[in-house]
Structures are given as C-alpha cells and as structure tokens.
Amino acid sequence: MERMICLNSSYTDEILNLSEYAFQYKLTQQEREEKAEQMKEDQVWGWIADNQLAAKAHLIPLTVNLHGKPLEMGGVGSVASWPEYRRGGKVKALLYKLLTEMRQQQQSISYLHPFSVPFYRKYGWELTFDRTTYNMPIKSFQNDWNGQGSVRRGSKGEKTISTLDAIYQMYAKKYTGTLHRTEHWWKYRILKHKDTHIAIAYAADQTPIGYLLFTIKQSLFTVHDMAFVNINARHLLYQFIQHHDSMVHNVELSVPADDPLPLLIGEPRFEQKQMPYFMARIVDVDAFFEQYPFPIIDQTKIDFTVEVSDAFLTENNGLFLVSNSIKEGIVTERVEADPNVARVKIAVQQLVQILFGYKRPFTLWEADLIQGDASAVEQLEMIIPEQQTYFPDFF
C-alpha cells in the first residue's frame, strides 16, 4: 500500500541515501551526521511504496525580508525520487502537500532552487532572484582603496557568528527577499565547510563593519559570502582581497544585480554573468496581500482590481479590489466583478515577480505576460516599492 507521511528520524538513512543518489554526491560518516543535524529543522514529507521511501521533499521553515517587513517563508528543498518511481505523480502530490502545510503554518510565500524552471513553473513558482557572478583578475583590485580601519581573520565560534550576523542583518536590509539567518543556519549552512576562511573588517574604533567568507584553491580566491555596512567597509574588504595578489590569479564572487564594482575599478572588462537563480511562489494570496507592506499613497486615489489565477492552488483564484483610504492606507479585499473598475489579470507566477519588485508591472504588461487596462497597470506600478531583490543563500 502506498502512502504519504511526514518522516521522522527513523528514516534519516533512507532520506540521505536518496539525496546522495539523486544529487550525485557521496557523504562521509561525519558529513552524514552533520546533514542529519542540519535536517532537524526541516519537515520532510515522503512517499512510501513497497515499504520503502520512493520520493521525498523537505519543507524548511524560514523568515525573509519583504521590503523591510519580516515574512514567514516555506523553503522547498531536496525534492527527489528513485528513478523506478518517477513520472507517477508522486512529486506533484508531495509539492501540493507542502503547499497545504505552508498555508496551515501561515507561510504565505515559498522559495526553491529549481533543477528545471519549466517543471516548477507549472506548479506556480516563478523566477524572482538572479545571481550575478564576477570572475576577474586580481590585478583588477589594484587601487588606492584608502580603507580606514583593519581586517582580521576570525574563527568559527558563537561569538564570531554573532558578529557576522549583526553585520549581515544591516546589509540585508538594503535588499528585498533576503533571509533572516538563525544561529543554526549559520553553523550548518553558511560555515559548514572546514576550509572556509573568515575575514572581518573593523572601523578605526574597532566596530565590526564588514566580512568576507572565502576559500583559496589553485590560485583562485572565491568569495562565498560578503556583507558590509558602509563604503569604508567595502573598501577595506577590497583592500584585503588585493593583498592576496602574490598568491592568487583570479577572484570569483557573487553580488547583487546592482553591484557597482565595475564602476570602481580601472578595467571593468572582466567576465560578468547574470543567471536566473531562485524561484518564489505566493502560497496564500489573501494572506500575502494582507501582509504586504504597501507604501502610503496620499496624493492619488487608488482604485482597481487584480484578477489572480492559480492553476495548481485554485483557492488563490479570485478578484481583489485594491484601494486606499486615509485611515488604513492601501487595502485589498475579494470582490465581485464590476465593469466600471479598471482591471488587470495576473497569473500567480507574475504576481510574485511584481510584488517582490523583481519585474515592474509595465514591463510584464508590454510583454503580454499580464493583461488588462492601462490605468490599472499604472496604479499597480505606483504602489510597488522599488528595491533590489537579492538572495545570497542556498538550500
């Protein structure tokens, strides 16, 4: 008999065995123990067939920053099935179960890293974050950065994690979509590799103001994570990288899409790649609208409807009136159709792109990815904050 269940710790070995096979890696015994510890915060749902684990998906409870407001998020990771059980609808059923669990746990948004964009797009997720990567000669950093302060290497203790997180929190506020990292996340996700070096930038008064997490291998300086609170911290970190010019040929780092480094150096013609990275999905449209930090619009009357379509979670389908009032600001509510009110039709995939600020409404309207009245699109454009999306993490 086949069934879907929430897997407890007795299934840990089967979970790890399936991950090893599906994602083509091999864990040592110590790494298996670390993975098991990492999974303690996950809710793992599995499909049992023939008295063994046939397929599984992890639901990771997380919190993200949406235009300055914390929002509960359900991360989907490690979705896998044994090949003999594929193409039978098991993963589809698991994804629906995870979304149902998220709604019950009031996680109105979900992220995942896709093995296939079309596969997850048909279940309502859509590209919402890009990843920009530089691969540049270290000589590009030859500059008089004039950083005021110092950079010191750190260890991986709890005190260091606290310092890193304080810097990261200040840095992450500049972007939308960033993760609120817990101590567990720092320990088992960010700092899990033994060969990762930590460099912390300090102002002249010894206040921590920036950090680099990096590795050096075969003359390549790879920055895995970087954060800074001001221009001086940025310059101190660049200066620290520059000091490796006797042992490193190239530097590789991932940055937000609006990163200005090419404008700050003499020769910006180095390899710069921007690739689609993470997808997001609105799990509960009603709750998401209610939680969304719309800006205050006093001067202009806002009055239009958004017709939302969601083929996989049909409970999200509906018509929503978006309007503003002096007391409550912008509010949304489900309404019946009114031909006298301007309307825009948006699939749930494009709705998440718009509300996160990844794509502007007019851009999608001109591409015919959303349809409706120009006046409704114009009003929608007015109430979406302009802030760069960024997600430097992975799961």
C-alpha positions in Angstrom: 0.0 0.0 0.0 1.3 3.4 -1.0 1.0 6.4 1.4 2.4 9.9 2.1 3.7 10.5 5.6 5.8 13.1 7.5 9.1 11.3 8.0 10.6 11.0 11.5 14.3 10.4 12.4 14.0 6.7 11.8 14.0 7.5 8.1 17.2 9.6 8.2 19.4 7.0 6.5 16.8 6.5 3.7 16.5 10.2 3.2 20.3 10.7 2.9 20.7 7.7 0.6 18.1 9.1 -1.8 19.7 12.5 -1.7 23.1 11.0 -2.4 21.7 9.1 -5.4 19.6 11.9 -6.9 22.1 14.7 -6.4 25.1 12.6 -7.2 27.4 13.1 -4.2 28.8 10.9 -1.5 28.8 11.8 2.2 31.4 10.6 4.7 30.1 9.3 8.0 30.8 12.7 9.7 29.1 14.5 6.8 26.0 12.3 7.2 25.9 13.2 10.9 26.2 16.9 10.1 23.4 16.5 7.4 21.2 14.8 9.9 21.8 17.7 12.4 21.1 20.2 9.6 17.7 18.5 8.8 16.4 18.7 12.4 14.7 22.0 11.5 13.2 20.5 8.3 9.8 18.9 7.9 10.4 16.1 5.5 7.4 14.5 3.7 7.9 11.2 1.9 6.0 8.8 -0.4 6.2 5.3 0.9 5.9 2.5 -1.7 6.7 -1.2 -1.4 7.6 -0.5 2.3 10.4 1.9 1.3 11.0 5.6 0.7 10.1 6.2 -3.0 10.2 10.1 -3.1 10.6 13.0 -0.7 10.6 16.7 -0.3 11.8 19.0 2.5 9.8 21.9 3.9 12.2 24.3 5.7 10.6 27.0 7.9 12.3 30.3 7.3 11.8 34.0 7.6 12.6 36.5 4.9 12.6 40.3 4.5 10.0 41.7 2.1 10.6 45.4 1.6 11.6 45.8 5.2 9.0 43.6 6.7 9.6 40.0 8.1 7.6 37.4 6.4 7.3 33.6 7.2 8.5 31.5 4.2 8.4 27.9 3.4 11.6 26.8 1.7 11.3 23.7 -0.6 14.5 21.7 -0.9 16.0 18.3 -1.7 13.0 17.1 -3.8 13.9 13.7 -5.1 12.6 10.3 -6.1 14.2 7.0 -7.0 14.1 6.5 -10.9 11.9 3.5 -10.7 9.2 5.6 -9.1 9.4 8.7 -11.3 6.7 10.0 -13.6 3.9 8.7 -11.4 2.8 12.0 -9.9 4.4 11.4 -6.6 6.5 14.6 -6.6 3.4 16.6 -7.7 1.5 15.2 -4.8 4.3 16.0 -2.4 4.5 19.6 -3.6 0.8 20.0 -3.1 1.1 18.6 0.4 4.0 21.0 1.2 1.9 24.0 0.0 -1.0 22.8 2.1 1.2 22.6 5.1 2.6 26.1 4.4 -0.9 27.5 4.3 -1.7 25.9 7.7 1.6 27.2 9.2 0.8 30.7 7.8 3.8 30.7 5.5 2.4 32.8 2.7 5.5 32.7 0.5 7.7 29.9 -0.7 11.2 29.7 -2.3 13.1 26.9 -4.1 16.1 26.4 -6.2 14.9 24.6 -9.4 16.5 21.7 -11.2 14.2 22.7 -14.0 12.4 26.1 -14.3 9.6 24.8 -16.5 8.9 21.9 -14.1 8.3 24.2 -11.1 6.7 27.0 -13.1 3.7 24.8 -13.9 3.2 24.4 -10.1 3.1 28.2 -9.5 6.7 29.1 -8.7 8.5 31.7 -10.8 11.9 33.2 -11.2 12.3 36.0 -8.6 16.1 36.2 -8.0 19.1 36.4 -10.3 22.7 35.6 -9.4 25.4 37.8 -10.7 28.9 36.4 -10.7 32.2 38.0 -11.4 35.4 36.2 -12.4 38.1 38.8 -12.5 41.9 39.0 -12.5 43.1 40.0 -9.0 45.1 42.8 -10.6 41.7 44.5 -11.2 41.7 45.2 -7.4 44.9 47.3 -7.7 43.6 50.6 -6.4 44.1 53.0 -3.6 41.0 52.0 -1.7 42.0 54.1 1.3 40.1 51.9 3.8 40.1 53.3 7.3 40.5 50.6 9.9 41.7 47.0 9.7 40.7 43.5 8.6 41.4 40.5 10.8 40.8 36.8 10.2 38.3 35.1 12.6 37.4 31.7 13.9 34.0 29.8 13.8 32.8 30.2 17.3 29.5 31.5 18.6 30.9 35.0 19.2 32.1 35.2 15.6 28.6 34.1 14.4 27.0 36.8 16.5 29.4 39.4 14.9 28.8 38.1 11.4 25.0 38.1 11.8 24.9 41.7 13.2 26.8 42.8 10.0 24.6 40.7 7.7 21.4 42.0 9.2 22.3 45.6 8.5 23.5 44.7 5.0 20.4 42.6 4.2 18.0 45.4 4.9 19.1 47.1 1.7 17.6 44.3 -0.3 14.2 42.6 -0.5 13.9 38.8 -0.3 16.9 38.3 1.9 16.9 35.6 4.6 16.8 36.1 8.4 19.7 33.7 9.3 19.4 31.8 12.6 22.5 30.6 14.5 21.6 27.0 13.3 21.6 28.3 9.7 25.0 30.0 10.2 26.5 26.9 11.7 25.1 24.2 9.4 24.6 26.1 6.1 27.0 29.1 5.9 30.0 27.9 7.9 29.7 24.2 7.3 32.9 23.8 5.1 36.1 23.4 7.1 38.2 25.2 4.5 36.2 28.4 4.7 38.2 31.4 5.9 36.6 34.4 7.8 37.8 37.9 7.4 36.1 40.7 9.5 36.6 44.4 8.7 36.8 46.8 11.7 36.4 50.6 11.7 39.1 52.7 13.4 37.1 52.4 16.7 37.1 48.6 16.4 33.4 48.4 15.5 32.8 45.4 13.1 31.6 46.8 9.8 32.0 44.0 7.2 33.1 40.5 6.5 34.2 38.0 3.8 33.8 34.3 3.8 36.2 32.8 1.3 38.3 29.9 0.1 41.6 29.9 -1.8 42.4 27.0 -4.0 44.6 26.6 -7.1 45.2 30.4 -7.3 41.5 31.2 -7.2 40.1 33.5 -4.4 36.4 32.5 -4.1 34.2 34.8 -2.1 31.3 32.7 -0.8 29.6 35.4 1.3 30.2 39.1 1.7 28.4 41.9 3.6 29.3 45.4 4.7 27.5 48.3 6.3 29.1 51.3 4.6 31.5 52.4 1.8 34.5 52.3 4.1 33.8 48.6 5.0 33.5 47.8 1.3 36.9 49.4 0.6 38.6 47.6 3.5 37.4 44.2 2.1 38.5 45.1 -1.4 41.9 46.1 0.0 42.1 42.8 1.9 41.5 40.9 -1.4 44.1 43.0 -3.2 46.7 41.9 -0.6 46.5 38.4 -2.0 48.0 39.3 -5.3 51.2 37.4 -4.7 49.3 34.1 -4.3 46.1 34.4 -6.4 45.5 35.0 -10.1 41.7 35.4 -10.2 38.8 36.3 -7.9 35.3 34.9 -8.1 32.4 36.4 -6.2 28.6 36.6 -6.4 27.0 40.0 -5.9 23.6 41.7 -6.1 22.4 42.7 -9.6 23.0 46.4 -8.7 26.6 45.9 -7.5 28.8 48.9 -8.6 32.2 47.2 -8.6 32.8 47.5 -12.4 32.4 51.3 -11.9 35.0 51.4 -9.2 38.0 49.8 -10.9 40.1 50.8 -13.9 39.4 47.9 -16.2 35.9 46.6 -15.9 36.0 44.2 -18.9 36.1 41.0 -17.0 33.7 38.1 -17.0 30.3 39.1 -15.6 27.5 36.5 -15.7 23.9 37.1 -14.6 21.8 33.9 -14.4 18.4 33.1 -13.0 18.8 31.7 -9.5 15.9 31.1 -7.1 12.1 30.9 -7.7 9.4 32.1 -5.4 5.7 31.4 -5.1 2.8 33.1 -3.3 1.2 30.3 -1.2 -1.8 32.2 0.1 -2.8 35.2 -2.0 -5.3 36.6 0.6 -2.7 36.4 3.4 0.1 37.8 1.3 -1.9 40.8 0.2 -2.9 41.4 3.9 0.8 41.3 5.0 2.2 43.2 2.0 3.9 46.5 3.0 2.3 48.8 0.5 3.6 52.4 0.6 1.4 55.2 1.8 -0.1 57.0 -1.3 -1.9 60.2 -0.2 -2.0 62.3 -3.3 -3.6 59.8 -5.7 -6.7 57.8 -5.5 -6.0 54.1 -5.9 -9.0 52.0 -7.1 -8.5 49.0 -9.4 -9.0 45.2 -9.3 -6.5 42.4 -9.7 -7.8 39.1 -11.2 -5.5 36.4 -9.9 -5.3 33.0 -11.5 -3.6 29.9 -9.9 -3.9 26.6 -11.8 -2.4 24.5 -9.1 -3.8 26.1 -5.9 -7.2 27.1 -7.1 -8.2 28.6 -3.7 -6.0 31.5 -4.7 -8.1 32.3 -7.7 -10.2 35.5 -7.4 -10.8 39.1 -8.0 -9.2 41.5 -5.5 -10.1 45.2 -5.1 -7.1 47.4 -4.3 -7.9 50.8 -2.9 -6.6 53.4 -0.4 -8.1 55.2 2.5 -6.9 57.9 4.8 -7.0 55.7 7.9 -5.8 52.3 6.6 -3.7 53.2 3.6 -3.8 50.6 0.8 -6.1 47.7 1.4 -7.2 44.6 -0.6 -10.4 42.6 -0.4 -12.1 39.9 -2.5 -15.0 41.4 -4.6 -17.4 40.5 -7.4 -16.7 41.8 -10.9 -17.5 45.4 -11.6 -17.2 46.6 -15.2 -16.7 50.2 -14.1 -13.5 49.4 -12.2 -10.2 49.1 -14.1 -8.9 45.6 -14.0 -5.6 43.8 -14.6 -5.3 40.0 -15.0 -2.2 38.4 -13.4 -1.2 34.7 -13.0 0.2 33.9 -9.6 3.7 33.4 -11.2 3.8 37.0 -12.4 2.2 38.3 -9.2 5.1 37.2 -7.1 7.6 38.8 -9.6 5.7 42.1 -9.3 5.2 42.2 -5.6 8.8 41.4 -4.9 9.9 44.1 -7.3 11.8 41.7 -9.5 9.9 42.8 -12.6 7.9 46.0 -13.0 4.2 45.8 -13.9 4.6 47.8 -17.2 7.5 45.6 -18.2 5.3 42.5 -17.9 2.3 44.2 -19.5 4.3 45.3 -22.5 5.5 41.6 -22.8 1.8 40.5 -22.7 2.6 38.4 -19.5 -0.2 40.3 -17.7 -3.3 41.8 -19.4 -5.7 44.5 -18.6 -6.4 48.2 -18.5 -3.5 50.6 -18.8 -4.9 52.6 -15.9 -4.9 49.6 -13.6 -1.3 48.7 -14.6 -0.3 52.4 -13.9 -1.8 52.3 -10.4 -0.2 49.0 -9.7 3.1 50.5 -10.8 2.7 53.3 -8.2 2.2 51.0 -5.2 5.1 48.6 -5.7 8.3 49.7 -3.8 11.4 49.8 -5.9 14.1 47.7 -4.1 16.6 45.3 -5.5 15.9 41.6 -4.9 18.8 39.5 -3.6 19.2 36.1 -2.1 22.8 35.1 -1.3 21.8 31.8 0.4 21.1 28.3 -0.9 19.1 25.3 0.2 
